[in-house]
Amino acid sequence: MGEKVYKTMKSTGAFSIVMGIVIIVAGLVVGIGSIVSGAFLLKRKSDITF
């Protein structure tokens, strides 16, 4: 019984670490994309007319 618990904890811990890394990478990608998009808008600010 105890062995099953340790195996489950090991796989759950590994999954949590992998998911954390994936979330960090996704956050970085979205953040960089937002910065690039904002910079592009600021660069072309004079071309925008309402």
ABEGO torsion letter per residue (X at the ends): XAAAAAAAAAAAAAAAAAAAAAAAAAAAAAAAAAAAAAAAAAAAAAABBX
